[in-house]
Amino acid sequence: MSTAPSSPTREPWTIKRAADWIIRILLVLAFLAAGAAKLAGAPPMVVIFEQIGAGQWFRFVTGTLEIVGGLLVLVPRTSIWGALLLACVMVGAVFTHLAVIGGNPAPAFVLLALCGAVLWLRRKHLRAAIGV
């Protein structure tokens, strides 16, 4: 008989697991694109951050957070931390649209909801990570 440790069991493919991956991939694509546009200095991003009034350094911080969060969401072990980070960024985006620059906050709400969906789908991992 072999005494080698068995490999960890993986969750079988289910609708829940497929939804988790699909949502996470959508978030990665959205946030890598948005973060790259901010870091590259796309003219619409420069204008938006001028309207916010915090300075262009804030565009770089936001773009970096979006890229880091997007990459964290992609990796299953870090996806809850990425979703939490991106949810915080999206709460700020919603507030900024509603209170500072105007415009349509719907895209930020949708991305916030997708972050929430990741956290809900991975709630077991979230509970374990925070010790609840």
C-alpha positions in Angstrom: 0.0 0.0 0.0 1.1 3.5 -0.7 1.5 5.9 2.1 1.8 9.0 -0.2 -0.7 11.7 0.7 -3.7 11.9 -1.5 -4.1 15.0 -3.7 -6.7 17.5 -2.6 -10.1 16.8 -4.0 -11.4 19.3 -6.4 -14.9 20.4 -6.6 -16.7 18.7 -9.6 -17.9 21.0 -12.4 -21.2 22.3 -11.5 -23.3 25.3 -12.6 -22.1 27.1 -9.5 -18.4 26.5 -10.4 -19.0 27.4 -14.0 -20.8 30.6 -13.0 -17.9 31.5 -10.7 -15.4 31.1 -13.5 -17.4 33.0 -16.0 -18.0 35.9 -13.7 -14.4 36.0 -12.6 -13.2 36.0 -16.2 -15.6 38.9 -17.1 -14.3 40.8 -14.1 -10.7 40.2 -15.2 -11.4 41.4 -18.7 -13.3 44.5 -17.6 -10.8 45.6 -14.9 -7.7 44.8 -16.9 -9.1 46.9 -19.8 -10.2 49.8 -17.5 -7.0 49.8 -15.5 -4.9 49.7 -18.7 -6.8 52.7 -20.1 -6.2 54.6 -16.9 -2.5 53.8 -16.8 -2.1 54.5 -20.5 -3.6 57.9 -20.1 -6.5 57.4 -22.5 -8.0 60.9 -23.1 -11.5 60.1 -21.6 -9.8 58.8 -18.4 -7.7 61.9 -18.1 -10.9 64.1 -18.5 -12.8 62.1 -16.0 -10.1 62.3 -13.4 -9.7 66.1 -14.1 -13.5 66.4 -13.3 -13.0 64.4 -10.0 -10.5 67.0 -9.0 -8.1 64.8 -7.0 -5.3 65.0 -9.5 -4.0 62.6 -12.1 -2.1 60.6 -9.5 -5.5 59.3 -8.4 -6.0 57.9 -12.0 -2.7 55.9 -11.6 -3.7 54.6 -8.2 -7.2 53.6 -9.4 -5.7 51.9 -12.6 -3.2 50.0 -10.5 -5.9 48.9 -8.0 -8.1 47.7 -10.9 -5.3 45.7 -12.5 -4.1 44.2 -9.3 -7.7 43.3 -8.3 -8.4 41.8 -11.7 -5.3 39.6 -11.4 -6.2 38.6 -7.9 -9.8 37.7 -9.0 -8.4 35.3 -11.7 -6.5 33.1 -9.2 -8.9 30.9 -7.2 -6.9 31.2 -3.9 -6.9 35.0 -4.1 -10.2 35.7 -5.8 -12.0 36.8 -2.6 -9.3 39.4 -1.9 -9.5 40.6 -5.5 -13.3 40.8 -5.4 -13.2 42.7 -2.1 -10.6 45.1 -3.4 -12.6 45.7 -6.6 -15.9 46.1 -4.7 -14.3 48.9 -2.7 -13.1 50.6 -5.9 -16.6 50.2 -7.4 -18.2 51.7 -4.3 -15.9 54.7 -4.8 -16.8 54.8 -8.5 -20.6 54.8 -7.8 -20.2 57.5 -5.2 -18.1 59.6 -7.5 -20.7 59.3 -10.3 -23.6 60.1 -8.0 -22.0 62.9 -6.0 -19.1 64.4 -7.9 -19.0 64.0 -11.7 -22.5 62.9 -12.6 -23.0 60.6 -15.5 -24.3 57.1 -15.5 -23.3 54.9 -12.5 -24.8 51.8 -14.0 -21.6 50.2 -15.3 -20.0 50.6 -11.8 -23.1 49.1 -10.2 -23.0 46.1 -12.6 -19.3 45.6 -11.8 -20.0 46.0 -8.1 -22.8 43.4 -8.4 -20.4 41.0 -10.2 -17.9 41.4 -7.4 -20.6 40.6 -4.9 -21.6 37.5 -6.9 -18.0 36.3 -6.7 -18.0 36.8 -2.9 -21.3 35.1 -2.6 -20.3 32.1 -4.7 -17.0 31.8 -2.8 -18.5 32.6 0.7 -17.1 29.4 2.2 -13.6 30.6 1.3 -14.4 34.1 2.6 -15.7 32.8 5.9 -12.6 30.6 6.3 -10.3 33.5 5.4 -11.8 35.8 8.0 -12.3 33.1 10.6 -16.1 33.1 10.8 
